[in-house]
């Protein structure tokens, strides 16, 4: 195991760093004094971000290309790699499963291999509740990504995963979608099922989870980190926006409720403050009851309204 290193002033490489994760996390990491390297395939987003963060190193590349990610890691020698690159849109992955496999599965394998080869200190993957008991291509490929990260052992590299639900206001999530429909003067908002629930957390909470994982990976190698977050009813978001709804029916690739920790994982889970840590060993601390968005503590309408106002959606 690597010793003698500290999380202060690290060199951090973020794959897919021009997405929602990078846009929020990069300034936070810079405030902490870290050196940042963004590895992504979108040159225009890099161009826009470079104007705002000239101190960040930007590398155009795709995690599907092993030689490119290997060169980036070998040349810049990061202490920490955060793997956020992924195809995340459920509909896109359903229509293009081969492409989802290339990015989410083979891309993850490339990152792991390059990190082990170049003896990166810590490697943290960003996962999703869709990976738990998955029913769609995106969730299936993210579940495989988790297995790829957790099943690798190296004396010089520590692996970990953070798993969370919907970040409020993130690209492609329901809040900006509803907001865009309202901006287009659409009076009735669609919903697939009025009973649908989802886990939610703010970008600040997501950053706190990532920070917790980075600091605790040394002692908790090959673990999944989950924040004890709240959930909400999707119908309540529509109520907050003050619009009537129309049920369009389940599209077949989505669940009514999401699960952050399933029953079997709960038997391997320990609690650290407001965080769950899913280990590789059976702990028998919790009963075999899943952490489910339907049974989790929910935000009420007034709380949702306050959050949307704070985040600028109302």
C-alpha positions in Angstrom: 0.0 0.0 0.0 1.2 3.5 -0.8 2.2 5.5 2.2 3.6 9.0 3.0 1.2 10.8 0.6 -1.4 13.4 1.5 -4.6 14.7 -0.1 -3.3 18.3 0.1 -2.3 19.9 -3.1 -2.6 16.9 -5.4 -2.4 16.7 -9.2 -5.8 15.5 -10.3 -6.8 14.2 -13.7 -10.5 14.2 -14.5 -11.8 12.1 -17.4 -14.9 13.7 -18.9 -14.0 16.8 -17.0 -16.0 19.2 -19.2 -19.4 17.8 -18.1 -21.6 18.7 -15.1 -19.1 17.1 -12.7 -16.1 19.1 -14.0 -17.9 22.4 -14.3 -18.7 22.4 -10.6 -15.8 20.5 -9.2 -12.9 22.1 -11.0 -13.3 25.5 -9.3 -13.7 23.8 -5.9 -10.5 21.7 -6.4 -8.6 24.8 -7.6 -9.7 26.6 -4.4 -8.1 23.8 -2.4 -4.8 24.3 -4.2 -4.8 21.2 -6.4 -3.4 21.1 -10.0 -6.1 20.1 -12.5 -5.9 18.1 -15.8 -9.0 17.7 -17.9 -9.1 14.8 -20.3 -12.2 14.8 -22.6 -13.2 14.6 -26.2 -15.2 17.8 -26.6 -12.8 20.4 -27.9 -15.4 23.2 -27.9 -16.3 22.7 -24.2 -12.6 22.7 -23.5 -12.1 25.9 -25.4 -14.9 27.6 -23.3 -13.5 26.2 -20.0 -10.0 27.2 -20.9 -11.0 30.9 -21.0 -12.4 30.6 -17.5 -9.7 28.4 -16.0 -6.4 29.1 -17.9 -4.4 27.4 -15.1 -6.0 24.0 -15.9 -4.3 21.6 -18.3 -6.7 20.4 -21.1 -6.1 17.3 -23.1 -8.3 16.3 -26.0 -8.8 12.5 -26.0 -11.2 9.7 -25.6 -11.1 7.0 -22.9 -11.9 4.5 -25.6 -8.3 5.1 -26.9 -6.0 3.3 -24.4 -2.8 4.8 -25.8 -4.2 8.4 -25.4 -5.2 8.0 -21.8 -2.0 6.1 -21.0 0.1 8.9 -22.5 -1.9 11.5 -20.6 -1.3 9.7 -17.3 2.3 8.9 -18.0 3.2 12.4 -19.1 1.4 14.3 -16.3 1.8 11.8 -13.4 -1.4 12.6 -11.5 -1.8 11.6 -7.9 -5.5 11.1 -8.3 -7.6 10.1 -11.4 -11.4 10.8 -11.2 -13.2 8.8 -13.9 -16.3 10.8 -14.8 -16.4 10.1 -18.6 -19.4 8.2 -19.6 -22.5 8.0 -21.9 -25.2 8.9 -19.4 -28.4 9.5 -21.4 -30.7 6.5 -20.9 -32.4 6.9 -24.3 -29.1 7.3 -26.2 -27.7 4.2 -24.6 -30.8 2.2 -25.4 -30.6 3.1 -29.0 -26.8 2.7 -29.2 -25.8 -0.1 -26.8 -22.5 -0.8 -28.6 -21.4 2.8 -28.1 -22.3 2.7 -24.4 -20.2 -0.5 -24.0 -17.2 1.2 -25.8 -17.3 4.2 -23.5 -18.7 3.0 -20.2 -17.1 -0.5 -20.1 -14.1 -0.6 -22.3 -13.2 3.0 -21.5 -13.3 2.1 -17.8 -11.0 -0.8 -18.4 -8.6 1.4 -20.3 -8.5 3.9 -17.4 -7.8 1.1 -14.9 -5.1 -0.5 -16.9 -3.3 2.9 -17.5 -3.6 3.8 -13.9 -2.1 0.5 -12.7 0.7 0.7 -15.3 1.6 4.2 -14.3 1.2 3.6 -10.5 -1.4 6.3 -9.9 -2.0 6.7 -6.2 -5.8 6.9 -6.1 -8.5 6.2 -8.8 -12.1 7.1 -8.1 -15.0 6.3 -10.5 -18.3 8.2 -10.6 -21.2 5.8 -10.6 -25.0 6.0 -10.4 -28.0 4.4 -8.8 -28.9 3.2 -12.3 -26.1 0.6 -11.8 -28.0 -1.1 -9.0 -30.2 -4.0 -10.2 -30.1 -2.3 -13.7 -32.9 -2.6 -16.3 -31.4 -0.3 -19.0 -28.2 -0.3 -21.0 -26.8 2.7 -19.3 -27.3 1.1 -15.9 -25.9 -2.3 -17.1 -22.7 -0.7 -18.5 -22.2 1.4 -15.3 -22.7 -1.8 -13.2 -19.9 -3.5 -15.3 -17.8 -0.4 -14.8 -18.1 -0.7 -11.0 -17.0 -4.4 -11.3 -14.0 -3.4 -13.3 -12.9 -0.9 -10.7 -13.6 -3.1 -7.7 -12.0 -6.3 -9.0 -8.6 -4.8 -9.7 -5.9 -5.2 -7.1 -2.5 -3.3 -7.2 0.1 -2.7 -4.5 0.6 0.9 -5.7 -3.0 2.0 -6.7 -6.1 2.4 -4.6 -9.5 2.1 -6.2 -12.9 3.4 -5.1 -16.3 4.3 -6.4 -18.8 7.0 -5.5 -22.5 6.2 -6.3 -25.2 8.8 -6.2 -28.6 9.6 -7.7 -29.8 12.7 -9.5 -27.8 15.9 -9.0 -30.4 18.7 -8.9 -30.2 20.7 -12.1 -27.6 18.5 -13.8 -27.6 18.3 -17.6 -30.3 15.9 -18.8 -32.1 15.7 -15.5 -35.8 16.3 -15.1 -35.7 19.8 -13.5 -33.9 21.5 -16.4 -36.1 19.5 -18.8 -39.3 20.8 -17.2 -37.8 24.3 -17.0 -37.1 24.2 -20.8 -40.6 23.1 -21.5 -42.0 25.9 -19.4 -39.7 28.4 -21.2 -41.3 27.2 -24.5 -44.8 28.0 -23.0 -45.8 24.3 -22.6 -48.6 24.3 -20.1 -48.9 20.6 -19.3 -45.8 18.7 -18.2 -45.3 15.0 -19.0 -44.7 12.3 -16.3 -44.3 8.6 -16.9 -45.8 7.5 -13.6 -47.3 9.6 -10.8 -45.7 7.3 -8.2 -42.2 7.8 -9.6 -39.5 8.7 -7.0 -35.8 9.6 -7.3 -32.8 10.2 -5.1 -31.6 13.7 -5.3 -28.6 15.7 -4.0 -27.1 19.1 -4.6 -23.8 19.6 -6.3 -22.4 20.6 -2.9 -23.5 17.3 -1.4 -21.9 15.4 -4.4 -18.7 17.3 -3.8 -18.7 16.4 -0.1 -19.2 12.7 -1.0 -16.3 12.8 -3.4 -14.1 14.5 -0.9 -15.1 12.0 1.8 -14.2 9.1 -0.6 -10.8 10.6 -1.5 -9.9 11.0 2.2 -11.0 7.5 3.2 -9.9 5.4 0.3 -6.6 4.5 2.0 -8.3 2.7 4.8 -11.3 1.5 2.7 -9.8 0.2 -0.5 -12.1 -1.2 -3.2 -15.3 0.2 -1.7 -18.3 2.0 -2.9 -19.2 5.3 -1.1 -22.8 6.4 -0.9 -24.2 9.5 0.8 -27.3 9.2 3.0 -29.4 11.5 0.8 -33.1 12.3 0.5 -35.5 11.4 -2.3 -38.6 13.1 -3.8 -41.7 12.4 -5.8 -41.3 13.6 -9.4 -45.0 14.7 -9.3 -44.0 17.2 -6.5 -41.6 18.9 -8.9 -44.5 19.5 -11.3 -46.5 20.9 -8.4 -43.7 23.3 -7.5 -43.6 24.5 -11.1 -47.4 25.1 -10.8 -48.3 23.2 -13.9 -50.8 20.4 -14.6 -49.4 17.0 -15.6 -50.1 14.4 -18.3 -49.2 10.7 -17.7 -47.3 9.4 -20.8 -46.6 5.9 -19.4 -43.3 4.1 -18.6 -41.0 3.8 -21.6 -39.6 0.4 -20.5 -36.1 1.5 -19.6 -36.8 3.2 -16.3 -37.8 2.2 -12.9 -40.6 3.7 -10.8 -38.2 3.8 -7.8 -34.4 3.7 -7.7 -32.1 1.8 -5.4 -28.7 3.1 -4.1 -27.8 0.1 -2.1 -29.5 -3.3 -2.7 -30.3 -5.9 -0.1 -27.2 -8.1 -0.6 -24.9 -5.0 -0.5 -26.5 -3.8 2.7 -25.0 -6.9 4.4 -21.6 -5.7 3.4 -22.2 -2.0 4.4 -20.9 0.1 7.3 -22.0 3.6 8.3 -19.5 6.4 8.6 -21.4 9.5 9.8 -23.8 10.5 7.0 -22.2 8.1 4.5 -22.6 4.4 3.7 -19.5 2.4 2.7 -20.1 -0.8 0.8 -17.2 -3.1 1.5 -16.1 -6.4 0.0 -16.6 -8.3 3.3 -19.8 -9.2 5.1 -20.4 -6.9 8.1 -23.9 -8.0 9.2 -24.5 -4.5 10.7 -27.6 -3.7 8.6 -30.5 -6.0 7.8 -31.1 -7.1 4.2 -33.3 -4.1 3.4 -32.4 -1.9 0.3 -31.8 1.8 0.4 -34.7 2.7 -1.9 -36.0 6.0 -3.1 -39.6 5.1 -2.3 -38.9 4.3 1.4 -36.1 6.9 2.0 -36.9 10.1 3.7 -38.5 12.5 1.2 -38.3 16.2 0.5 -41.7 17.8 0.7 -43.1 20.4 -1.7 -41.9 23.4 0.3 -38.4 22.0 0.6 -38.3 21.3 -3.1 -39.4 24.8 -3.8 -36.8 26.3 -1.6 -34.0 24.2 -3.3 -35.2 25.1 -6.8 -35.3 28.8 -5.8 -31.8 28.6 -4.4 -30.5 26.8 -7.5 -32.1 29.4 -9.8 -34.8 27.2 -11.4 -37.8 29.3 -10.1 
